[in-house]
Structure formats: C-alpha cells, structure tokens
Amino acid sequence: MRISKRSSVFCFIFCLLSGCATSSYKVAKQYIGRVEFSVTPDRVLIECEKIDTPPRGRYGFMIHVLDEENTVISIIGNIMGTDCFVWKAKMEKILNHGKSIYIAAFGDFDNPRIKYEYSYVFPKLGRFQGNGRAFQFSAIANENGECFDYVNNDKPPCPDREFPITDI
C-alpha cells in the first residue's frame, strides 16, 4: 500500500496538534537517601487506598511511577482521612497542566527490584507489576511552576527542604 504525500503531511500535522509525545522516565538526581524523578504524566498514577483496619475512614496516599523497565515504584505519602482526596485532586491538577513532571522522594534507590504481587493500571499504557521499591513522598511539580509538597502543600515555598537536590 502506498501512502500519499498528502496523507503523510496530514498525519504529521495531526500529531503535532494533538500533542503526541513519547512517554519518558528518568532519575534526574540522587544523593544519600534522596531521589528526584523526571517523568511524563502518563507514567504517574495517584491513589487514595482505603485502609480496612480500624479506625474507619482512613486512606493511604500513594503515587505510583512507571520506571524505565516498565515496573512500578511506589511513593508513599501518609495515612489520612478524606484529606487524601484533596491531595489527590491538587496533584492531578499538576499532572493535567504539565508535560514534564518532577517528583522528589526519600529512600534507598539501590534496593533491588523484586517481583511484586501487586499490579497497577496506567490508563494510557496498560497494567504493570510493582517492583518492591518504595519511597517516602516529598514533592511533586511540573514545568509550569505548579507544586505540592509534604510540608507546605501548595503554599510557598514549594518544594520545601532539601529539594531540588543541589550539588554538594
């Protein structure tokens, strides 16, 4: 089958206008128990997981990130009540308004990947297994300056503390 020049031009313009981009993940920086990820929004999944043990009405806040080997890293926020859904909405806004997402976390990046029993569904990419790596949430931001962190939430200064990692 032969594709006409006109069809090729139409495909190129359609992709350009529809925002076609490749999905990406990279470890931007790491330093002694701190790590920064740079990812596209399609590789990030935010959830409030219901905790069944008493007291009732508790949720575990988590961010799942699809890494370069297509396994899932879990970033744990906190155990909280319905504020979990407030956090989730604010972070989803950051994802929706950005093309490049920055996530900062605490943890040991050198832990080996292990086959994990849980899997996660990323709407645009499919279902992937967890890899047993878990980090503590610090901050999430996009290239437009929208930010949410563990200490100040969405109020300045954001990100707080030692992120972004500076050269020491």
C-alpha positions as CSV (number, residue, x, y, z in Angstrom):
1,M,0.0,0.0,0.0
2,R,1.3,3.4,-1.0
3,I,0.9,6.4,1.3
4,S,0.4,9.7,-0.5
5,K,2.4,12.8,0.4
6,R,-0.8,14.5,1.4
7,S,-1.6,11.7,3.9
8,S,1.9,12.0,5.4
9,V,1.5,15.7,5.8
10,F,-1.9,15.3,7.4
11,C,-0.6,12.7,9.9
12,F,2.3,15.0,10.8
13,I,0.0,18.0,11.4
14,F,-2.5,15.8,13.4
15,C,0.3,14.5,15.7
16,L,1.7,18.0,16.2
17,L,-1.7,19.5,17.0
18,S,-2.8,16.6,19.2
19,G,0.3,16.8,21.4
20,C,1.8,13.4,20.5
21,A,4.8,12.8,22.7
22,T,6.8,9.9,23.8
23,S,6.4,8.6,27.4
24,S,9.6,9.1,29.5
25,Y,11.1,8.3,32.9
26,K,14.5,9.2,34.2
27,V,16.2,9.6,37.5
28,A,17.1,13.2,37.5
29,K,19.3,13.3,40.6
30,Q,20.0,11.1,43.6
31,Y,22.1,11.8,46.7
32,I,22.2,9.8,50.0
33,G,18.7,8.7,50.5
34,R,17.1,11.3,48.3
35,V,16.0,10.9,44.7
36,E,14.3,13.0,42.0
37,F,12.4,11.6,39.1
38,S,11.5,13.3,35.9
39,V,8.6,11.7,34.1
40,T,5.8,12.3,31.7
41,P,2.3,12.5,33.3
42,D,1.1,9.2,31.7
43,R,3.7,7.4,33.9
44,V,2.2,8.7,37.1
45,L,-0.8,7.2,39.0
46,I,-2.1,8.8,42.1
47,E,-4.4,7.0,44.5
48,C,-6.1,7.1,47.9
49,E,-6.1,3.4,49.0
50,K,-8.8,2.6,51.6
51,I,-7.4,1.1,54.8
52,D,-9.7,-1.6,56.2
53,T,-8.4,-1.8,59.7
54,P,-10.0,0.4,62.4
55,P,-10.5,3.3,62.8
56,R,-12.7,3.6,59.7
57,G,-12.4,6.3,57.1
58,R,-8.6,6.2,56.7
59,Y,-6.8,6.2,53.4
60,G,-3.2,5.6,52.4
61,F,-1.9,8.2,49.9
62,M,0.3,6.8,47.2
63,I,1.9,7.8,44.0
64,H,2.9,5.1,41.6
65,V,5.6,5.7,38.9
66,L,6.3,3.5,35.9
67,D,10.1,3.2,35.6
68,E,12.4,2.6,32.6
69,E,12.0,-1.2,33.0
70,N,8.2,-0.9,33.0
71,T,7.9,-1.9,36.6
72,V,6.2,0.3,39.2
73,I,7.8,2.3,42.0
74,S,5.5,3.3,44.9
75,I,5.9,6.6,46.7
76,I,4.1,6.7,50.0
77,G,2.6,9.9,51.3
78,N,0.7,9.4,54.5
79,I,-2.2,7.7,56.2
80,M,-5.0,10.2,56.4
81,G,-8.8,10.8,56.3
82,T,-10.6,12.4,53.4
83,D,-7.8,15.0,53.1
84,C,-6.2,12.3,50.9
85,F,-8.7,13.2,48.2
86,V,-7.8,16.9,48.5
87,W,-4.1,16.0,48.0
88,K,-5.0,13.7,45.1
89,A,-7.0,16.4,43.3
90,K,-4.3,19.0,43.7
91,M,-1.7,16.6,42.3
92,E,-3.8,15.5,39.4
93,K,-4.2,19.2,38.5
94,I,-0.3,19.4,38.4
95,L,-0.3,16.3,36.1
96,N,-3.0,17.7,33.9
97,H,-1.3,21.0,33.4
98,G,2.2,19.7,32.8
99,K,4.1,17.7,30.2
100,S,7.1,17.2,32.4
101,I,6.6,16.1,36.0
102,Y,9.2,16.3,38.7
103,I,8.8,14.0,41.8
104,A,11.1,14.2,44.8
105,A,11.2,11.4,47.4
106,F,13.3,9.9,50.2
107,G,14.5,6.3,50.1
108,D,17.2,3.9,49.0
109,F,17.3,3.8,45.2
110,D,19.8,1.0,45.3
111,N,17.3,-1.6,46.7
112,P,17.0,-4.4,44.1
113,R,13.8,-4.8,42.1
114,I,11.8,-7.8,43.1
115,K,8.8,-9.4,41.6
116,Y,5.9,-7.9,43.4
117,E,2.4,-9.4,43.7
118,Y,0.5,-6.1,43.0
119,S,-0.1,-4.6,39.6
120,Y,-1.3,-1.2,38.6
121,V,-3.2,0.1,35.6
122,F,-1.9,3.2,33.9
123,P,-4.8,4.4,31.7
124,K,-2.8,5.2,28.6
125,L,-0.2,2.5,28.9
126,G,-1.6,-0.7,30.5
127,R,-1.1,-2.9,33.5
128,F,2.3,-3.3,35.1
129,Q,3.7,-5.2,38.2
130,G,5.2,-3.4,41.2
131,N,8.9,-3.8,41.8
132,G,9.0,-3.7,45.6
133,R,10.8,-0.3,45.7
134,A,9.1,2.2,48.0
135,F,9.9,5.8,48.8
136,Q,8.6,8.5,51.1
137,F,6.9,11.4,49.3
138,S,8.5,14.9,49.4
139,A,7.3,16.9,46.4
140,I,5.7,16.9,43.0
141,A,5.8,19.8,40.5
142,N,5.5,20.5,36.7
143,E,7.5,22.7,34.3
144,N,4.9,25.5,34.8
145,G,5.9,26.0,38.4
146,E,2.8,24.3,39.9
147,C,4.0,22.4,43.0
148,F,2.7,20.4,46.0
149,D,4.9,19.2,48.8
150,Y,4.6,17.3,52.0
151,V,5.3,20.2,54.4
152,N,3.6,23.3,52.8
153,N,1.2,21.5,50.4
154,D,0.6,24.0,47.6
155,K,1.7,27.1,49.5
156,P,5.2,28.7,49.0
157,P,8.0,27.8,49.4
158,C,7.4,24.8,47.3
159,P,9.3,22.5,47.2
160,D,10.4,22.8,50.7
161,R,13.5,21.3,52.5
162,E,16.4,19.9,50.5
163,F,14.7,19.6,47.1
164,P,15.7,20.1,44.5
165,I,19.0,18.4,45.3
166,T,21.8,20.8,44.8
167,D,25.4,19.9,44.0
168,I,27.3,19.5,47.3
